[in-house]
Amino acid sequence: MSKIAVIGIGPGSMADMTQRAKAAMENADIIMGYNTYIELVKKHFPGKEFLSSGMTREIERCRLALQKALEGKSVALISSGDSGIYGMAGIMLEVVNHSGIGIPVEVMPGVTAASAAAAILGAPIMHDFVVISLSDLMTPLEQIYKRVECAAQGDFVICLYNPKSKSRVDYIEKARDIVLKYRETTTPVGIVRNAGRENEASDMATLTNMLDFEIDMFTVVIIGNSKTYFENGRMITPRGYDL
């Protein structure tokens, strides 16, 4: 039996992919993943067999990966960012565990959207931070808002994934309003779209005007803590060193 490598490909560009991830895909017989992610890597690995599927098909992809591995194939199952942060690693491990088959699964880390976006903005997550997805596909909305509130109350820097979609237009507005209960209106906010991909763009805003900027499913929103500031076009959260 061959192993399954669950790989975080980073934001999407080859420059932000680890050497370990590249090597695993080069050595794989089959590369599997969500349609968009397969398109990001396809041209870089000619001659490979690619299997892709759409959103909400994650469990099916993992079961197919297991099936292909049992057929003797070496499988690379890819996620954007880090495979263990809202990625495929946990699902793949659960599917293998439930199958009762002891096939080896190797989990490979990657550059997650929070760190990719933070690097573009400067250094906004230099101190304690949280990552919260505003997608309620797998998590009840009220639980998401509770987590936002706890993070805001605890003065964490807050990185918001999946902040807005066609069906979730007002979730980011509600999250912003929750944070405003605990933060000044002038709190710095960094908005990064398509981090590490084509059409990358970023804006610097405040809690007051952040909703005036373009925000979609390919955006990471980073809300600073009480010490975060903008200077020389950079967003910085000090760690507390005496300068």
C-alpha positions as CSV (number, residue, x, y, z in Angstrom):
1,M,0.0,0.0,0.0
2,S,1.2,3.5,-0.8
3,K,0.9,6.4,1.5
4,I,-1.3,9.5,1.3
5,A,0.4,12.9,1.6
6,V,-1.9,15.7,2.7
7,I,-0.2,18.8,1.5
8,G,-0.6,22.5,2.2
9,I,0.4,24.3,-1.0
10,G,0.4,27.7,0.6
11,P,-1.4,30.7,-1.0
12,G,-1.0,29.3,-4.5
13,S,2.2,30.5,-6.1
14,M,5.2,28.2,-6.4
15,A,7.3,30.8,-4.6
16,D,5.3,30.3,-1.4
17,M,5.3,26.5,-1.5
18,T,7.7,24.5,0.6
19,Q,10.3,22.2,-1.0
20,R,8.8,19.3,0.9
21,A,5.4,19.9,-0.7
22,K,6.9,20.2,-4.2
23,A,8.8,17.0,-3.7
24,A,5.8,15.1,-2.5
25,M,3.8,16.2,-5.5
26,E,6.6,15.4,-7.9
27,N,6.8,11.9,-6.4
28,A,3.0,11.3,-6.4
29,D,1.1,9.3,-9.0
30,I,-2.1,11.2,-8.4
31,I,-2.6,14.8,-7.3
32,M,-6.1,15.4,-5.9
33,G,-7.9,18.5,-4.6
34,Y,-10.6,21.2,-4.9
35,N,-11.0,22.4,-8.5
36,T,-9.4,25.9,-7.9
37,Y,-6.4,24.5,-6.1
38,I,-5.7,21.9,-8.8
39,E,-5.7,24.7,-11.4
40,L,-3.1,26.6,-9.3
41,V,-0.6,23.7,-9.5
42,K,-1.5,21.8,-12.6
43,K,0.9,23.5,-15.0
44,H,3.8,22.9,-12.6
45,F,3.5,19.1,-12.5
46,P,3.1,17.9,-16.1
47,G,2.5,14.3,-16.7
48,K,0.7,13.7,-13.4
49,E,-2.9,12.4,-13.1
50,F,-5.2,15.0,-11.6
51,L,-8.5,14.4,-9.9
52,S,-10.6,17.4,-8.8
53,S,-14.0,18.1,-7.4
54,G,-16.1,21.0,-6.2
55,M,-16.9,22.5,-2.8
56,T,-18.7,20.3,-0.2
57,R,-17.1,17.2,-1.7
58,E,-14.3,16.9,0.8
59,I,-15.3,13.5,2.3
60,E,-15.7,12.0,-1.2
61,R,-12.3,13.3,-2.1
62,C,-10.8,11.6,1.0
63,R,-12.5,8.4,0.3
64,L,-11.3,8.4,-3.2
65,A,-7.8,9.2,-2.1
66,L,-7.9,6.1,0.2
67,Q,-9.3,4.0,-2.6
68,K,-6.5,5.0,-4.9
69,A,-3.9,4.4,-2.3
70,L,-5.3,0.9,-1.7
71,E,-4.8,0.3,-5.4
72,G,-1.1,1.0,-4.9
73,K,-1.0,4.6,-6.0
74,S,0.9,7.3,-4.3
75,V,-1.6,10.1,-3.6
76,A,-1.0,13.8,-2.9
77,L,-4.2,15.4,-1.5
78,I,-3.8,19.2,-1.6
79,S,-5.3,22.1,0.3
80,S,-4.5,25.8,0.0
81,G,-2.6,27.4,2.8
82,D,-1.8,24.8,5.6
83,S,-3.4,21.4,5.3
84,G,-4.2,21.3,9.0
85,I,-5.9,24.8,9.2
86,Y,-9.3,24.6,7.7
87,G,-7.8,22.1,5.3
88,M,-8.0,18.4,4.4
89,A,-5.7,16.8,7.0
90,G,-8.3,16.3,9.7
91,I,-10.9,14.9,7.3
92,M,-8.4,12.5,5.7
93,L,-7.2,11.2,9.1
94,E,-10.8,10.7,10.2
95,V,-11.7,8.8,7.0
96,V,-8.7,6.5,7.4
97,N,-9.4,5.9,11.1
98,H,-13.1,5.1,10.3
99,S,-12.0,2.7,7.6
100,G,-10.0,0.6,10.0
101,I,-7.2,0.4,7.4
102,G,-3.8,1.3,8.7
103,I,-2.5,3.1,5.6
104,P,0.1,5.8,6.4
105,V,-1.0,9.5,6.1
106,E,1.7,12.1,6.1
107,V,0.5,15.7,6.9
108,M,2.7,18.5,5.4
109,P,2.3,22.1,6.5
110,G,2.1,25.1,4.3
111,V,1.9,28.9,4.5
112,T,-1.5,29.7,5.8
113,A,-3.5,32.8,4.6
114,A,-3.1,34.6,7.9
115,S,0.7,34.6,7.7
116,A,0.7,35.3,3.9
117,A,-1.6,38.3,4.4
118,A,0.3,39.5,7.5
119,A,3.6,39.6,5.5
120,I,2.0,41.8,2.9
121,L,0.7,44.2,5.5
122,G,3.9,44.3,7.6
123,A,3.8,42.6,11.0
124,P,0.2,42.7,12.4
125,I,0.3,39.3,14.1
126,M,3.5,39.8,16.1
127,H,1.6,39.2,19.3
128,D,-1.2,36.8,20.3
129,F,-3.8,36.4,17.6
130,V,-6.8,34.2,16.6
131,V,-8.0,32.9,13.3
132,I,-11.8,32.7,12.9
133,S,-13.7,31.7,9.8
134,L,-17.0,33.5,9.2
135,S,-18.3,30.6,7.1
136,D,-21.2,28.9,8.9
137,L,-21.2,26.0,6.6
138,M,-19.7,23.7,9.3
139,T,-20.1,25.9,12.4
140,P,-23.3,27.5,13.8
141,L,-23.3,31.3,13.2
142,E,-24.0,32.1,16.9
143,Q,-20.9,30.1,17.9
144,I,-18.9,32.1,15.4
145,Y,-20.1,35.4,16.8
146,K,-19.3,34.2,20.3
147,R,-15.8,33.4,19.3
148,V,-15.4,36.8,17.7
149,E,-16.7,38.4,20.9
150,C,-14.3,36.5,23.1
151,A,-11.4,37.3,20.9
152,A,-12.3,41.0,20.9
153,Q,-12.8,41.0,24.7
154,G,-9.4,39.4,25.1
155,D,-7.6,42.0,23.0
156,F,-6.4,39.5,20.5
157,V,-5.4,40.5,17.0
158,I,-8.2,38.9,14.9
159,C,-7.7,37.3,11.5
160,L,-11.0,36.6,9.7
161,Y,-11.2,34.0,7.0
162,N,-14.1,33.6,4.5
163,P,-15.4,37.0,5.6
164,K,-18.0,37.5,2.8
165,S,-19.8,35.7,0.1
166,K,-22.9,36.2,-2.0
167,S,-25.0,34.3,0.6
168,R,-23.2,35.9,3.6
169,V,-23.2,39.6,2.8
170,D,-23.7,40.9,6.4
171,Y,-21.6,38.5,8.5
172,I,-18.5,40.7,8.3
173,E,-20.6,43.8,9.3
174,K,-21.9,41.9,12.4
175,A,-18.4,40.8,13.3
176,R,-17.1,44.4,13.0
177,D,-19.9,45.6,15.2
178,I,-19.1,43.0,17.9
179,V,-15.4,44.1,17.9
180,L,-16.4,47.8,18.1
181,K,-17.8,47.0,21.6
182,Y,-14.3,46.5,22.8
183,R,-12.0,48.4,20.4
184,E,-11.6,52.1,19.4
185,T,-13.1,53.1,16.1
186,T,-9.6,54.0,14.9
187,T,-8.3,50.5,15.4
188,P,-6.2,49.5,12.4
189,V,-7.6,46.9,10.0
190,G,-5.7,45.3,7.1
191,I,-7.6,43.9,4.2
192,V,-5.7,41.5,1.8
193,R,-7.3,40.0,-1.3
194,N,-5.7,37.0,-3.2
195,A,-2.6,36.9,-1.0
196,G,0.2,35.2,-2.9
197,R,-1.9,34.9,-6.1
198,E,-2.6,36.8,-9.2
199,N,-4.4,40.1,-8.7
200,E,-3.0,40.4,-5.1
201,A,-4.2,43.6,-3.5
202,S,-4.3,45.1,0.0
203,D,-5.8,48.1,1.8
204,M,-5.3,49.6,5.2
205,A,-8.5,50.8,7.0
206,T,-10.0,51.3,10.4
207,L,-12.9,49.6,12.2
208,T,-14.9,52.7,11.1
209,N,-14.4,52.5,7.4
210,M,-13.3,48.9,6.7
211,L,-16.6,48.0,5.1
212,D,-16.0,50.6,2.4
213,F,-13.3,48.4,0.9
214,E,-13.7,45.3,-1.3
215,I,-14.1,42.1,0.8
216,D,-14.9,38.7,-0.6
217,M,-14.2,35.0,-0.1
218,F,-10.6,35.4,-1.2
219,T,-10.0,38.1,1.4
220,V,-8.3,37.9,4.8
221,V,-9.3,40.7,7.2
222,I,-6.8,41.4,10.1
223,I,-8.2,43.5,12.9
224,G,-5.5,44.9,15.2
225,N,-5.4,44.9,19.0
226,S,-5.3,47.9,21.2
227,K,-1.6,48.4,20.5
228,T,-1.6,47.9,16.7
229,Y,-0.7,50.9,14.6
230,F,0.1,52.0,11.0
231,E,3.4,53.6,10.2
232,N,5.2,54.2,6.9
233,G,2.6,52.2,5.1
234,R,2.9,49.2,7.3
235,M,0.6,47.6,9.9
236,I,2.5,46.7,13.1
237,T,1.5,45.0,16.4
238,P,4.4,45.5,18.8
239,R,5.5,42.6,20.9
240,G,6.5,44.8,23.8
241,Y,10.3,45.2,23.3
242,D,11.9,48.4,24.7
243,L,13.4,50.3,21.8
